[in-house]
């Protein structure tokens, strides 16, 4: 009976840790996505001048938010994917700063898509469990 109780306690601990991980990742990705959508709106609003102070500041805010949560996300997600999105965000900021409007728009859109994929992968299902 003691072994059963110990096993159930360990199982409860594992399930609790999984729930905390899912909630943390969900909030992180929602935060990044909200900020990226703001950048996307600013790019669409003034496509010829993506180097405006507002757009650059919004993209810098995305990077600040991501940097504050990147290391923990790396421990919960594939390192290659996490580093790839990190590079993509840095490129998006650089494109905004040099007014490369097409590159900035495409890079922000692809970052949005990748974070949406990350968000989907945060939930356990048959495609990502094994």
MOTA-V31253 format. One record per pair of residues at least 12 apart in sequence whose ideal C-beta (glycine too) atoms are under 7 Angstrom apart, sorted by the first residue. I is the first residue (numbers start at 0). GAP is how many residues later the second one is. D is the distance in whole Angstrom. If there is no record, write none. Layout:
i=I gap=GAP d=D
i=I gap=GAP d=D
This chain:
i=20 gap=55 d=6
i=21 gap=100 d=6
i=21 gap=101 d=6
i=23 gap=48 d=7
i=24 gap=48 d=7
i=24 gap=51 d=6
i=24 gap=97 d=4
i=25 gap=93 d=7
i=25 gap=96 d=6
i=27 gap=41 d=5
i=27 gap=45 d=6
i=28 gap=86 d=5
i=28 gap=89 d=6
i=28 gap=90 d=4
i=30 gap=34 d=6
i=31 gap=30 d=6
i=31 gap=33 d=6
i=31 gap=34 d=6
i=31 gap=83 d=5
i=32 gap=79 d=6
i=32 gap=82 d=5
i=32 gap=83 d=7
i=34 gap=23 d=7
i=34 gap=26 d=6
i=34 gap=27 d=4
i=34 gap=30 d=6
i=35 gap=26 d=6
i=35 gap=72 d=6
i=35 gap=75 d=6
i=35 gap=76 d=5
i=35 gap=79 d=7
i=36 gap=75 d=7
i=37 gap=20 d=5
i=38 gap=16 d=7
i=38 gap=19 d=5
i=38 gap=20 d=5
i=38 gap=23 d=6
i=38 gap=69 d=5
i=39 gap=68 d=5
i=39 gap=69 d=7
i=39 gap=72 d=7
i=41 gap=12 d=6
i=41 gap=13 d=4
i=41 gap=16 d=6
i=42 gap=12 d=6
i=42 gap=61 d=6
i=42 gap=62 d=5
i=42 gap=65 d=6
i=46 gap=54 d=5
i=47 gap=53 d=6
i=48 gap=50 d=7
i=49 gap=46 d=5
i=49 gap=49 d=6
i=49 gap=51 d=5
i=49 gap=54 d=5
i=50 gap=45 d=6
i=50 gap=46 d=6
i=50 gap=47 d=7
i=50 gap=48 d=4
i=54 gap=41 d=5
i=55 gap=40 d=5
i=55 gap=41 d=6
i=58 gap=33 d=6
i=58 gap=34 d=5
i=58 gap=37 d=5
i=59 gap=33 d=7
i=61 gap=27 d=6
i=62 gap=26 d=6
i=62 gap=30 d=6
i=65 gap=23 d=6
i=69 gap=12 d=7
i=69 gap=16 d=6
i=76 gap=41 d=7
i=84 gap=26 d=6
i=84 gap=29 d=5
i=84 gap=30 d=7
i=87 gap=19 d=6
i=87 gap=22 d=6
i=87 gap=23 d=5
i=87 gap=26 d=7
i=88 gap=22 d=6
i=90 gap=16 d=5
i=91 gap=12 d=6
i=91 gap=15 d=4
i=91 gap=16 d=5
i=91 gap=19 d=6
i=94 gap=12 d=6
